[in-house]
Amino acid sequence: MGHSMRIGRKSGDRCHISGTRARHSSLVTRHCFSGFTLIELMMVIALILILATFAMPSYHIAVIHAREAVLRDDLLPCAS
């Protein structure tokens, strides 16, 4: 097990190194961009909308059944 594991970003992961002299670390700045791309965000939103499309009819039916149960319980004392 002579291998050491490096934790962090790979060298090509959206990082940009700029500076006049690479030998002096104080003059070299490294800009790493982390976050989501627009297409990733759009795909997540589309997936949520698709799941909501399937969930809403079931939720609507459950609300109707709950209201019917409440009405039935409220009308039961009036029937006797």
mmCIF file of the N, C-alpha and C atoms, coordinates in Angstrom:
data_MODEL
# 
_entry.id   MODEL 
# 
loop_
_atom_site.group_PDB 
_atom_site.id 
_atom_site.type_symbol 
_atom_site.label_atom_id 
_atom_site.label_alt_id 
_atom_site.label_comp_id 
_atom_site.label_asym_id 
_atom_site.label_entity_id 
_atom_site.label_seq_id 
_atom_site.pdbx_PDB_ins_code 
_atom_site.Cartn_x 
_atom_site.Cartn_y 
_atom_site.Cartn_z 
_atom_site.occupancy 
_atom_site.B_iso_or_equiv 
_atom_site.pdbx_formal_charge 
_atom_site.auth_seq_id 
_atom_site.auth_comp_id 
_atom_site.auth_asym_id 
_atom_site.auth_atom_id 
_atom_site.pdbx_PDB_model_num 
ATOM 1   N N  . MET A 1 1  ? 0.825   -1.180 0.000   1.00 0.00 ? 1  MET A N  1 
ATOM 2   C CA . MET A 1 1  ? 0.000   0.000  0.000   1.00 0.00 ? 1  MET A CA 1 
ATOM 3   C C  . MET A 1 1  ? 0.868   1.242  0.000   1.00 0.00 ? 1  MET A C  1 
ATOM 4   N N  . GLY A 1 2  ? 1.784   1.348  -0.868  1.00 0.00 ? 2  GLY A N  1 
ATOM 5   C CA . GLY A 1 2  ? 2.701   2.464  -0.896  1.00 0.00 ? 2  GLY A CA 1 
ATOM 6   C C  . GLY A 1 2  ? 2.139   3.697  -1.569  1.00 0.00 ? 2  GLY A C  1 
ATOM 7   N N  . HIS A 1 3  ? 0.906   3.653  -2.028  1.00 0.00 ? 3  HIS A N  1 
ATOM 8   C CA . HIS A 1 3  ? 0.315   4.792  -2.718  1.00 0.00 ? 3  HIS A CA 1 
ATOM 9   C C  . HIS A 1 3  ? -0.341  5.743  -1.728  1.00 0.00 ? 3  HIS A C  1 
ATOM 10  N N  . SER A 1 4  ? -0.129  6.994  -1.944  1.00 0.00 ? 4  SER A N  1 
ATOM 11  C CA . SER A 1 4  ? -0.817  7.989  -1.123  1.00 0.00 ? 4  SER A CA 1 
ATOM 12  C C  . SER A 1 4  ? -1.990  8.552  -1.914  1.00 0.00 ? 4  SER A C  1 
ATOM 13  N N  . MET A 1 5  ? -3.071  8.824  -1.236  1.00 0.00 ? 5  MET A N  1 
ATOM 14  C CA . MET A 1 5  ? -4.265  9.316  -1.902  1.00 0.00 ? 5  MET A CA 1 
ATOM 15  C C  . MET A 1 5  ? -4.331  10.830 -1.773  1.00 0.00 ? 5  MET A C  1 
ATOM 16  N N  . ARG A 1 6  ? -4.521  11.505 -2.885  1.00 0.00 ? 6  ARG A N  1 
ATOM 17  C CA . ARG A 1 6  ? -4.656  12.954 -2.878  1.00 0.00 ? 6  ARG A CA 1 
ATOM 18  C C  . ARG A 1 6  ? -6.130  13.315 -2.805  1.00 0.00 ? 6  ARG A C  1 
ATOM 19  N N  . ILE A 1 7  ? -6.435  14.208 -1.916  1.00 0.00 ? 7  ILE A N  1 
ATOM 20  C CA . ILE A 1 7  ? -7.817  14.661 -1.767  1.00 0.00 ? 7  ILE A CA 1 
ATOM 21  C C  . ILE A 1 7  ? -7.892  16.071 -2.313  1.00 0.00 ? 7  ILE A C  1 
ATOM 22  N N  . GLY A 1 8  ? -8.869  16.328 -3.140  1.00 0.00 ? 8  GLY A N  1 
ATOM 23  C CA . GLY A 1 8  ? -9.040  17.663 -3.699  1.00 0.00 ? 8  GLY A CA 1 
ATOM 24  C C  . GLY A 1 8  ? -9.369  17.592 -5.174  1.00 0.00 ? 8  GLY A C  1 
ATOM 25  N N  . ARG A 1 9  ? -9.204  18.700 -5.822  1.00 0.00 ? 9  ARG A N  1 
ATOM 26  C CA . ARG A 1 9  ? -9.554  18.791 -7.232  1.00 0.00 ? 9  ARG A CA 1 
ATOM 27  C C  . ARG A 1 9  ? -8.459  18.208 -8.104  1.00 0.00 ? 9  ARG A C  1 
ATOM 28  N N  . LYS A 1 10 ? -8.869  17.671 -9.229  1.00 0.00 ? 10 LYS A N  1 
ATOM 29  C CA . LYS A 1 10 ? -7.909  17.231 -10.234 1.00 0.00 ? 10 LYS A CA 1 
ATOM 30  C C  . LYS A 1 10 ? -7.349  18.461 -10.933 1.00 0.00 ? 10 LYS A C  1 
ATOM 31  N N  . SER A 1 11 ? -6.303  18.287 -11.651 1.00 0.00 ? 11 SER A N  1 
ATOM 32  C CA . SER A 1 11 ? -5.645  19.443 -12.255 1.00 0.00 ? 11 SER A CA 1 
ATOM 33  C C  . SER A 1 11 ? -6.479  20.091 -13.352 1.00 0.00 ? 11 SER A C  1 
ATOM 34  N N  . GLY A 1 12 ? -7.374  19.380 -13.975 1.00 0.00 ? 12 GLY A N  1 
ATOM 35  C CA . GLY A 1 12 ? -8.134  19.950 -15.075 1.00 0.00 ? 12 GLY A CA 1 
ATOM 36  C C  . GLY A 1 12 ? -9.566  20.305 -14.746 1.00 0.00 ? 12 GLY A C  1 
ATOM 37  N N  . ASP A 1 13 ? -9.931  20.315 -13.494 1.00 0.00 ? 13 ASP A N  1 
ATOM 38  C CA . ASP A 1 13 ? -11.322 20.541 -13.102 1.00 0.00 ? 13 ASP A CA 1 
ATOM 39  C C  . ASP A 1 13 ? -11.651 22.019 -12.951 1.00 0.00 ? 13 ASP A C  1 
ATOM 40  N N  . ARG A 1 14 ? -11.930 22.674 -14.023 1.00 0.00 ? 14 ARG A N  1 
ATOM 41  C CA . ARG A 1 14 ? -12.418 24.050 -14.035 1.00 0.00 ? 14 ARG A CA 1 
ATOM 42  C C  . ARG A 1 14 ? -11.550 25.009 -13.227 1.00 0.00 ? 14 ARG A C  1 
ATOM 43  N N  . CYS A 1 15 ? -10.258 24.812 -13.237 1.00 0.00 ? 15 CYS A N  1 
ATOM 44  C CA . CYS A 1 15 ? -9.357  25.698 -12.518 1.00 0.00 ? 15 CYS A CA 1 
ATOM 45  C C  . CYS A 1 15 ? -8.487  26.445 -13.510 1.00 0.00 ? 15 CYS A C  1 
ATOM 46  N N  . HIS A 1 16 ? -8.183  27.661 -13.168 1.00 0.00 ? 16 HIS A N  1 
ATOM 47  C CA . HIS A 1 16 ? -7.362  28.502 -14.030 1.00 0.00 ? 16 HIS A CA 1 
ATOM 48  C C  . HIS A 1 16 ? -6.253  29.109 -13.181 1.00 0.00 ? 16 HIS A C  1 
ATOM 49  N N  . ILE A 1 17 ? -5.024  28.912 -13.608 1.00 0.00 ? 17 ILE A N  1 
ATOM 50  C CA . ILE A 1 17 ? -3.891  29.464 -12.881 1.00 0.00 ? 17 ILE A CA 1 
ATOM 51  C C  . ILE A 1 17 ? -3.389  30.674 -13.648 1.00 0.00 ? 17 ILE A C  1 
ATOM 52  N N  . SER A 1 18 ? -3.259  31.786 -12.946 1.00 0.00 ? 18 SER A N  1 
ATOM 53  C CA . SER A 1 18 ? -2.768  32.992 -13.581 1.00 0.00 ? 18 SER A CA 1 
ATOM 54  C C  . SER A 1 18 ? -1.698  33.615 -12.706 1.00 0.00 ? 18 SER A C  1 
ATOM 55  N N  . GLY A 1 19 ? -0.800  34.354 -13.324 1.00 0.00 ? 19 GLY A N  1 
ATOM 56  C CA . GLY A 1 19 ? 0.261   35.021 -12.582 1.00 0.00 ? 19 GLY A CA 1 
ATOM 57  C C  . GLY A 1 19 ? 1.447   35.263 -13.488 1.00 0.00 ? 19 GLY A C  1 
ATOM 58  N N  . THR A 1 20 ? 2.319   36.151 -13.082 1.00 0.00 ? 20 THR A N  1 
ATOM 59  C CA . THR A 1 20 ? 3.458   36.483 -13.936 1.00 0.00 ? 20 THR A CA 1 
ATOM 60  C C  . THR A 1 20 ? 4.585   35.493 -13.746 1.00 0.00 ? 20 THR A C  1 
ATOM 61  N N  . ARG A 1 21 ? 4.870   35.113 -12.525 1.00 0.00 ? 21 ARG A N  1 
ATOM 62  C CA . ARG A 1 21 ? 5.953   34.174 -12.277 1.00 0.00 ? 21 ARG A CA 1 
ATOM 63  C C  . ARG A 1 21 ? 5.422   32.996 -11.476 1.00 0.00 ? 21 ARG A C  1 
ATOM 64  N N  . ALA A 1 22 ? 5.498   31.828 -12.063 1.00 0.00 ? 22 ALA A N  1 
ATOM 65  C CA . ALA A 1 22 ? 4.964   30.636 -11.402 1.00 0.00 ? 22 ALA A CA 1 
ATOM 66  C C  . ALA A 1 22 ? 5.865   30.175 -10.266 1.00 0.00 ? 22 ALA A C  1 
ATOM 67  N N  . ARG A 1 23 ? 7.100   30.644 -10.208 1.00 0.00 ? 23 ARG A N  1 
ATOM 68  C CA . ARG A 1 23 ? 8.016   30.191 -9.157  1.00 0.00 ? 23 ARG A CA 1 
ATOM 69  C C  . ARG A 1 23 ? 7.660   30.799 -7.805  1.00 0.00 ? 23 ARG A C  1 
ATOM 70  N N  . HIS A 1 24 ? 7.133   31.998 -7.800  1.00 0.00 ? 24 HIS A N  1 
ATOM 71  C CA . HIS A 1 24 ? 6.775   32.662 -6.560  1.00 0.00 ? 24 HIS A CA 1 
ATOM 72  C C  . HIS A 1 24 ? 5.291   32.441 -6.297  1.00 0.00 ? 24 HIS A C  1 
ATOM 73  N N  . SER A 1 25 ? 5.002   31.685 -5.277  1.00 0.00 ? 25 SER A N  1 
ATOM 74  C CA . SER A 1 25 ? 3.611   31.309 -5.025  1.00 0.00 ? 25 SER A CA 1 
ATOM 75  C C  . SER A 1 25 ? 2.763   32.508 -4.626  1.00 0.00 ? 25 SER A C  1 
ATOM 76  N N  . SER A 1 26 ? 3.372   33.578 -4.129  1.00 0.00 ? 26 SER A N  1 
ATOM 77  C CA . SER A 1 26 ? 2.568   34.728 -3.739  1.00 0.00 ? 26 SER A CA 1 
ATOM 78  C C  . SER A 1 26 ? 2.024   35.484 -4.943  1.00 0.00 ? 26 SER A C  1 
ATOM 79  N N  . LEU A 1 27 ? 2.655   35.347 -6.105  1.00 0.00 ? 27 LEU A N  1 
ATOM 80  C CA . LEU A 1 27 ? 2.191   36.052 -7.294  1.00 0.00 ? 27 LEU A CA 1 
ATOM 81  C C  . LEU A 1 27 ? 1.275   35.197 -8.158  1.00 0.00 ? 27 LEU A C  1 
ATOM 82  N N  . VAL A 1 28 ? 1.156   33.932 -7.839  1.00 0.00 ? 28 VAL A N  1 
ATOM 83  C CA . VAL A 1 28 ? 0.321   33.029 -8.624  1.00 0.00 ? 28 VAL A CA 1 
ATOM 84  C C  . VAL A 1 28 ? -1.019  32.888 -7.922  1.00 0.00 ? 28 VAL A C  1 
ATOM 85  N N  . THR A 1 29 ? -2.081  33.151 -8.640  1.00 0.00 ? 29 THR A N  1 
ATOM 86  C CA . THR A 1 29 ? -3.425  32.973 -8.089  1.00 0.00 ? 29 THR A CA 1 
ATOM 87  C C  . THR A 1 29 ? -4.109  31.840 -8.822  1.00 0.00 ? 29 THR A C  1 
ATOM 88  N N  . ARG A 1 30 ? -4.890  31.100 -8.107  1.00 0.00 ? 30 ARG A N  1 
ATOM 89  C CA . ARG A 1 30 ? -5.602  29.970 -8.698  1.00 0.00 ? 30 ARG A CA 1 
ATOM 90  C C  . ARG A 1 30 ? -7.085  30.207 -8.507  1.00 0.00 ? 30 ARG A C  1 
ATOM 91  N N  . HIS A 1 31 ? -7.810  30.239 -9.605  1.00 0.00 ? 31 HIS A N  1 
ATOM 92  C CA . HIS A 1 31 ? -9.256  30.457 -9.574  1.00 0.00 ? 31 HIS A CA 1 
ATOM 93  C C  . HIS A 1 31 ? -9.945  29.138 -9.880  1.00 0.00 ? 31 HIS A C  1 
ATOM 94  N N  . CYS A 1 32 ? -10.671 28.613 -8.931  1.00 0.00 ? 32 CYS A N  1 
ATOM 95  C CA . CYS A 1 32 ? -11.426 27.379 -9.136  1.00 0.00 ? 32 CYS A CA 1 
ATOM 96  C C  . CYS A 1 32 ? -12.909 27.731 -9.141  1.00 0.00 ? 32 CYS A C  1 
ATOM 97  N N  . PHE A 1 33 ? -13.592 27.293 -10.162 1.00 0.00 ? 33 PHE A N  1 
ATOM 98  C CA . PHE A 1 33 ? -15.016 27.552 -10.289 1.00 0.00 ? 33 PHE A CA 1 
ATOM 99  C C  . PHE A 1 33 ? -15.756 26.288 -9.884  1.00 0.00 ? 33 PHE A C  1 
ATOM 100 N N  . SER A 1 34 ? -16.516 26.386 -8.835  1.00 0.00 ? 34 SER A N  1 
ATOM 101 C CA . SER A 1 34 ? -17.304 25.238 -8.422  1.00 0.00 ? 34 SER A CA 1 
ATOM 102 C C  . SER A 1 34 ? -18.779 25.614 -8.500  1.00 0.00 ? 34 SER A C  1 
ATOM 103 N N  . GLY A 1 35 ? -19.606 24.645 -8.751  1.00 0.00 ? 35 GLY A N  1 
ATOM 104 C CA . GLY A 1 35 ? -21.031 24.887 -8.869  1.00 0.00 ? 35 GLY A CA 1 
ATOM 105 C C  . GLY A 1 35 ? -21.626 24.036 -9.969  1.00 0.00 ? 35 GLY A C  1 
ATOM 106 N N  . PHE A 1 36 ? -22.824 24.397 -10.356 1.00 0.00 ? 36 PHE A N  1 
ATOM 107 C CA . PHE A 1 36 ? -23.550 23.635 -11.358 1.00 0.00 ? 36 PHE A CA 1 
ATOM 108 C C  . PHE A 1 36 ? -23.561 24.401 -12.673 1.00 0.00 ? 36 PHE A C  1 
ATOM 109 N N  . THR A 1 37 ? -23.569 23.656 -13.750 1.00 0.00 ? 37 THR A N  1 
ATOM 110 C CA . THR A 1 37 ? -23.724 24.297 -15.052 1.00 0.00 ? 37 THR A CA 1 
ATOM 111 C C  . THR A 1 37 ? -25.214 24.515 -15.300 1.00 0.00 ? 37 THR A C  1 
ATOM 112 N N  . LEU A 1 38 ? -25.520 25.319 -16.277 1.00 0.00 ? 38 LEU A N  1 
ATOM 113 C CA . LEU A 1 38 ? -26.915 25.632 -16.582 1.00 0.00 ? 38 LEU A CA 1 
ATOM 114 C C  . LEU A 1 38 ? -27.672 24.389 -17.023 1.00 0.00 ? 38 LEU A C  1 
ATOM 115 N N  . ILE A 1 39 ? -27.047 23.535 -17.817 1.00 0.00 ? 39 ILE A N  1 
ATOM 116 C CA . ILE A 1 39 ? -27.741 22.338 -18.308 1.00 0.00 ? 39 ILE A CA 1 
ATOM 117 C C  . ILE A 1 39 ? -28.027 21.378 -17.150 1.00 0.00 ? 39 ILE A C  1 
ATOM 118 N N  . GLU A 1 40 ? -27.117 21.280 -16.173 1.00 0.00 ? 40 GLU A N  1 
ATOM 119 C CA . GLU A 1 40 ? -27.376 20.435 -15.015 1.00 0.00 ? 40 GLU A CA 1 
ATOM 120 C C  . GLU A 1 40 ? -28.557 20.959 -14.209 1.00 0.00 ? 40 GLU A C  1 
ATOM 121 N N  . LEU A 1 41 ? -28.613 22.245 -14.024 1.00 0.00 ? 41 LEU A N  1 
ATOM 122 C CA . LEU A 1 41 ? -29.723 22.850 -13.297 1.00 0.00 ? 41 LEU A CA 1 
ATOM 123 C C  . LEU A 1 41 ? -31.041 22.649 -14.031 1.00 0.00 ? 41 LEU A C  1 
ATOM 124 N N  . MET A 1 42 ? -31.031 22.809 -15.347 1.00 0.00 ? 42 MET A N  1 
ATOM 125 C CA . MET A 1 42 ? -32.252 22.615 -16.134 1.00 0.00 ? 42 MET A CA 1 
ATOM 126 C C  . MET A 1 42 ? -32.719 21.165 -16.088 1.00 0.00 ? 42 MET A C  1 
ATOM 127 N N  . MET A 1 43 ? -31.792 20.224 -16.083 1.00 0.00 ? 43 MET A N  1 
ATOM 128 C CA . MET A 1 43 ? -32.178 18.811 -16.024 1.00 0.00 ? 43 MET A CA 1 
ATOM 129 C C  . MET A 1 43 ? -32.800 18.468 -14.671 1.00 0.00 ? 43 MET A C  1 
ATOM 130 N N  . VAL A 1 44 ? -32.289 19.039 -13.594 1.00 0.00 ? 44 VAL A N  1 
ATOM 131 C CA . VAL A 1 44 ? -32.863 18.793 -12.272 1.00 0.00 ? 44 VAL A CA 1 
ATOM 132 C C  . VAL A 1 44 ? -34.277 19.373 -12.199 1.00 0.00 ? 44 VAL A C  1 
ATOM 133 N N  . ILE A 1 45 ? -34.456 20.569 -12.729 1.00 0.00 ? 45 ILE A N  1 
ATOM 134 C CA . ILE A 1 45 ? -35.796 21.183 -12.739 1.00 0.00 ? 45 ILE A CA 1 
ATOM 135 C C  . ILE A 1 45 ? -36.766 20.358 -13.567 1.00 0.00 ? 45 ILE A C  1 
ATOM 136 N N  . ALA A 1 46 ? -36.320 19.864 -14.712 1.00 0.00 ? 46 ALA A N  1 
ATOM 137 C CA . ALA A 1 46 ? -37.178 19.023 -15.550 1.00 0.00 ? 46 ALA A CA 1 
ATOM 138 C C  . ALA A 1 46 ? -37.565 17.737 -14.827 1.00 0.00 ? 46 ALA A C  1 
ATOM 139 N N  . LEU A 1 47 ? -36.635 17.130 -14.123 1.00 0.00 ? 47 LEU A N  1 
ATOM 140 C CA . LEU A 1 47 ? -36.924 15.911 -13.376 1.00 0.00 ? 47 LEU A CA 1 
ATOM 141 C C  . LEU A 1 47 ? -37.936 16.173 -12.266 1.00 0.00 ? 47 LEU A C  1 
ATOM 142 N N  . ILE A 1 48 ? -37.796 17.291 -11.576 1.00 0.00 ? 48 ILE A N  1 
ATOM 143 C CA . ILE A 1 48 ? -38.762 17.644 -10.526 1.00 0.00 ? 48 ILE A CA 1 
ATOM 144 C C  . ILE A 1 48 ? -40.148 17.862 -11.118 1.00 0.00 ? 48 ILE A C  1 
ATOM 145 N N  . LEU A 1 49 ? -40.217 18.521 -12.263 1.00 0.00 ? 49 LEU A N  1 
ATOM 146 C CA . LEU A 1 49 ? -41.518 18.740 -12.909 1.00 0.00 ? 49 LEU A CA 1 
ATOM 147 C C  . LEU A 1 49 ? -42.159 17.435 -13.359 1.00 0.00 ? 49 LEU A C  1 
ATOM 148 N N  . ILE A 1 50 ? -41.364 16.519 -13.867 1.00 0.00 ? 50 ILE A N  1 
ATOM 149 C CA . ILE A 1 50 ? -41.903 15.220 -14.293 1.00 0.00 ? 50 ILE A CA 1 
ATOM 150 C C  . ILE A 1 50 ? -42.446 14.457 -13.089 1.00 0.00 ? 50 ILE A C  1 
ATOM 151 N N  . LEU A 1 51 ? -41.693 14.450 -11.988 1.00 0.00 ? 51 LEU A N  1 
ATOM 152 C CA . LEU A 1 51 ? -42.172 13.767 -10.783 1.00 0.00 ? 51 LEU A CA 1 
ATOM 153 C C  . LEU A 1 51 ? -43.427 14.435 -10.224 1.00 0.00 ? 51 LEU A C  1 
ATOM 154 N N  . ALA A 1 52 ? -43.489 15.753 -10.276 1.00 0.00 ? 52 ALA A N  1 
ATOM 155 C CA . ALA A 1 52 ? -44.671 16.467 -9.792  1.00 0.00 ? 52 ALA A CA 1 
ATOM 156 C C  . ALA A 1 52 ? -45.887 16.162 -10.655 1.00 0.00 ? 52 ALA A C  1 
ATOM 157 N N  . THR A 1 53 ? -45.679 15.951 -11.944 1.00 0.00 ? 53 THR A N  1 
ATOM 158 C CA . THR A 1 53 ? -46.774 15.617 -12.857 1.00 0.00 ? 53 THR A CA 1 
ATOM 159 C C  . THR A 1 53 ? -47.439 14.310 -12.447 1.00 0.00 ? 53 THR A C  1 
ATOM 160 N N  . PHE A 1 54 ? -46.642 13.352 -11.997 1.00 0.00 ? 54 PHE A N  1 
ATOM 161 C CA . PHE A 1 54 ? -47.216 12.082 -11.566 1.00 0.00 ? 54 PHE A CA 1 
ATOM 162 C C  . PHE A 1 54 ? -47.782 12.162 -10.154 1.00 0.00 ? 54 PHE A C  1 
ATOM 163 N N  . ALA A 1 55 ? -47.251 13.015 -9.315  1.00 0.00 ? 55 ALA A N  1 
ATOM 164 C CA . ALA A 1 55 ? -47.670 13.067 -7.917  1.00 0.00 ? 55 ALA A CA 1 
ATOM 165 C C  . ALA A 1 55 ? -48.942 13.889 -7.721  1.00 0.00 ? 55 ALA A C  1 
ATOM 166 N N  . MET A 1 56 ? -49.166 14.912 -8.509  1.00 0.00 ? 56 MET A N  1 
ATOM 167 C CA . MET A 1 56 ? -50.299 15.814 -8.285  1.00 0.00 ? 56 MET A CA 1 
ATOM 168 C C  . MET A 1 56 ? -51.663 15.134 -8.394  1.00 0.00 ? 56 MET A C  1 
ATOM 169 N N  . PRO A 1 57 ? -51.920 14.287 -9.376  1.00 0.00 ? 57 PRO A N  1 
ATOM 170 C CA . PRO A 1 57 ? -53.240 13.629 -9.411  1.00 0.00 ? 57 PRO A CA 1 
ATOM 171 C C  . PRO A 1 57 ? -53.495 12.763 -8.176  1.00 0.00 ? 57 PRO A C  1 
ATOM 172 N N  . SER A 1 58 ? -52.489 12.064 -7.703  1.00 0.00 ? 58 SER A N  1 
ATOM 173 C CA . SER A 1 58 ? -52.656 11.237 -6.508  1.00 0.00 ? 58 SER A CA 1 
ATOM 174 C C  . SER A 1 58 ? -52.933 12.101 -5.285  1.00 0.00 ? 58 SER A C  1 
ATOM 175 N N  . TYR A 1 59 ? -52.235 13.223 -5.187  1.00 0.00 ? 59 TYR A N  1 
ATOM 176 C CA . TYR A 1 59 ? -52.452 14.147 -4.073  1.00 0.00 ? 59 TYR A CA 1 
ATOM 177 C C  . TYR A 1 59 ? -53.867 14.726 -4.127  1.00 0.00 ? 59 TYR A C  1 
ATOM 178 N N  . HIS A 1 60 ? -54.308 15.080 -5.317  1.00 0.00 ? 60 HIS A N  1 
ATOM 179 C CA . HIS A 1 60 ? -55.651 15.645 -5.485  1.00 0.00 ? 60 HIS A CA 1 
ATOM 180 C C  . HIS A 1 60 ? -56.721 14.635 -5.064  1.00 0.00 ? 60 HIS A C  1 
ATOM 181 N N  . ILE A 1 61 ? -56.567 13.388 -5.453  1.00 0.00 ? 61 ILE A N  1 
ATOM 182 C CA . ILE A 1 61 ? -57.527 12.342 -5.077  1.00 0.00 ? 61 ILE A CA 1 
ATOM 183 C C  . ILE A 1 61 ? -57.522 12.132 -3.562  1.00 0.00 ? 61 ILE A C  1 
ATOM 184 N N  . ALA A 1 62 ? -56.328 12.167 -2.939  1.00 0.00 ? 62 ALA A N  1 
ATOM 185 C CA . ALA A 1 62 ? -56.243 11.996 -1.483  1.00 0.00 ? 62 ALA A CA 1 
ATOM 186 C C  . ALA A 1 62 ? -56.932 13.151 -0.750  1.00 0.00 ? 62 ALA A C  1 
ATOM 187 N N  . VAL A 1 63 ? -56.817 14.364 -1.264  1.00 0.00 ? 63 VAL A N  1 
ATOM 188 C CA . VAL A 1 63 ? -57.482 15.516 -0.654  1.00 0.00 ? 63 VAL A CA 1 
ATOM 189 C C  . VAL A 1 63 ? -58.995 15.366 -0.761  1.00 0.00 ? 63 VAL A C  1 
ATOM 190 N N  . ILE A 1 64 ? -59.482 14.922 -1.897  1.00 0.00 ? 64 ILE A N  1 
ATOM 191 C CA . ILE A 1 64 ? -60.924 14.723 -2.079  1.00 0.00 ? 64 ILE A CA 1 
ATOM 192 C C  . ILE A 1 64 ? -61.448 13.667 -1.113  1.00 0.00 ? 64 ILE A C  1 
ATOM 193 N N  . HIS A 1 65 ? -60.731 12.551 -0.978  1.00 0.00 ? 65 HIS A N  1 
ATOM 194 C CA . HIS A 1 65 ? -61.164 11.504 -0.046  1.00 0.00 ? 65 HIS A CA 1 
ATOM 195 C C  . HIS A 1 65 ? -61.149 12.004 1.403   1.00 0.00 ? 65 HIS A C  1 
ATOM 196 N N  . ALA A 1 66 ? -60.175 12.814 1.757   1.00 0.00 ? 66 ALA A N  1 
ATOM 197 C CA . ALA A 1 66 ? -60.117 13.357 3.122   1.00 0.00 ? 66 ALA A CA 1 
ATOM 198 C C  . ALA A 1 66 ? -61.283 14.296 3.382   1.00 0.00 ? 66 ALA A C  1 
ATOM 199 N N  . ARG A 1 67 ? -61.631 15.130 2.397   1.00 0.00 ? 67 ARG A N  1 
ATOM 200 C CA . ARG A 1 67 ? -62.769 16.038 2.574   1.00 0.00 ? 67 ARG A CA 1 
ATOM 201 C C  . ARG A 1 67 ? -64.080 15.271 2.685   1.00 0.00 ? 67 ARG A C  1 
ATOM 202 N N  . GLU A 1 68 ? -64.221 14.195 1.883   1.00 0.00 ? 68 GLU A N  1 
ATOM 203 C CA . GLU A 1 68 ? -65.431 13.374 1.969   1.00 0.00 ? 68 GLU A CA 1 
ATOM 204 C C  . GLU A 1 68 ? -65.550 12.719 3.335   1.00 0.00 ? 68 GLU A C  1 
ATOM 205 N N  . ALA A 1 69 ? -64.426 12.279 3.889   1.00 0.00 ? 69 ALA A N  1 
ATOM 206 C CA . ALA A 1 69 ? -64.453 11.643 5.210   1.00 0.00 ? 69 ALA A CA 1 
ATOM 207 C C  . ALA A 1 69 ? -64.850 12.652 6.287   1.00 0.00 ? 69 ALA A C  1 
ATOM 208 N N  . VAL A 1 70 ? -64.352 13.866 6.188   1.00 0.00 ? 70 VAL A N  1 
ATOM 209 C CA . VAL A 1 70 ? -64.713 14.896 7.158   1.00 0.00 ? 70 VAL A CA 1 
ATOM 210 C C  . VAL A 1 70 ? -66.199 15.231 7.046   1.00 0.00 ? 70 VAL A C  1 
ATOM 211 N N  . LEU A 1 71 ? -66.693 15.373 5.827   1.00 0.00 ? 71 LEU A N  1 
ATOM 212 C CA . LEU A 1 71 ? -68.124 15.658 5.641   1.00 0.00 ? 71 LEU A CA 1 
ATOM 213 C C  . LEU A 1 71 ? -68.989 14.516 6.155   1.00 0.00 ? 71 LEU A C  1 
ATOM 214 N N  . ARG A 1 72 ? -68.580 13.275 5.909   1.00 0.00 ? 72 ARG A N  1 
ATOM 215 C CA . ARG A 1 72 ? -69.330 12.132 6.370   1.00 0.00 ? 72 ARG A CA 1 
ATOM 216 C C  . ARG A 1 72 ? -69.381 12.113 7.895   1.00 0.00 ? 72 ARG A C  1 
ATOM 217 N N  . ASP A 1 73 ? -68.256 12.404 8.549   1.00 0.00 ? 73 ASP A N  1 
ATOM 218 C CA . ASP A 1 73 ? -68.229 12.445 10.014  1.00 0.00 ? 73 ASP A CA 1 
ATOM 219 C C  . ASP A 1 73 ? -69.055 13.592 10.566  1.00 0.00 ? 73 ASP A C  1 
ATOM 220 N N  . ASP A 1 74 ? -69.098 14.709 9.844   1.00 0.00 ? 74 ASP A N  1 
ATOM 221 C CA . ASP A 1 74 ? -69.899 15.846 10.315  1.00 0.00 ? 74 ASP A CA 1 
ATOM 222 C C  . ASP A 1 74 ? -71.399 15.606 10.123  1.00 0.00 ? 74 ASP A C  1 
ATOM 223 N N  . LEU A 1 75 ? -71.790 14.876 9.096   1.00 0.00 ? 75 LEU A N  1 
ATOM 224 C CA . LEU A 1 75 ? -73.202 14.638 8.830   1.00 0.00 ? 75 LEU A CA 1 
ATOM 225 C C  . LEU A 1 75 ? -73.778 13.472 9.619   1.00 0.00 ? 75 LEU A C  1 
ATOM 226 N N  . LEU A 1 76 ? -72.927 12.601 10.134  1.00 0.00 ? 76 LEU A N  1 
ATOM 227 C CA . LEU A 1 76 ? -73.404 11.419 10.855  1.00 0.00 ? 76 LEU A CA 1 
ATOM 228 C C  . LEU A 1 76 ? -74.246 11.783 12.094  1.00 0.00 ? 76 LEU A C  1 
ATOM 229 N N  . PRO A 1 77 ? -73.848 12.761 12.907  1.00 0.00 ? 77 PRO A N  1 
ATOM 230 C CA . PRO A 1 77 ? -74.731 13.119 14.050  1.00 0.00 ? 77 PRO A CA 1 
ATOM 231 C C  . PRO A 1 77 ? -76.073 13.702 13.600  1.00 0.00 ? 77 PRO A C  1 
ATOM 232 N N  . CYS A 1 78 ? -76.116 14.336 12.457  1.00 0.00 ? 78 CYS A N  1 
ATOM 233 C CA . CYS A 1 78 ? -77.381 14.931 11.976  1.00 0.00 ? 78 CYS A CA 1 
ATOM 234 C C  . CYS A 1 78 ? -78.359 13.863 11.512  1.00 0.00 ? 78 CYS A C  1 
ATOM 235 N N  . ALA A 1 79 ? -77.881 12.719 11.123  1.00 0.00 ? 79 ALA A N  1 
ATOM 236 C CA . ALA A 1 79 ? -78.735 11.652 10.595  1.00 0.00 ? 79 ALA A CA 1 
ATOM 237 C C  . ALA A 1 79 ? -79.512 10.974 11.706  1.00 0.00 ? 79 ALA A C  1 
ATOM 238 N N  . SER A 1 80 ? -79.013 11.028 12.921  1.00 0.00 ? 80 SER A N  1 
ATOM 239 C CA . SER A 1 80 ? -79.729 10.295 13.985  1.00 0.00 ? 80 SER A CA 1 
ATOM 240 C C  . SER A 1 80 ? -80.660 11.156 14.784  1.00 0.00 ? 80 SER A C  1 
# 
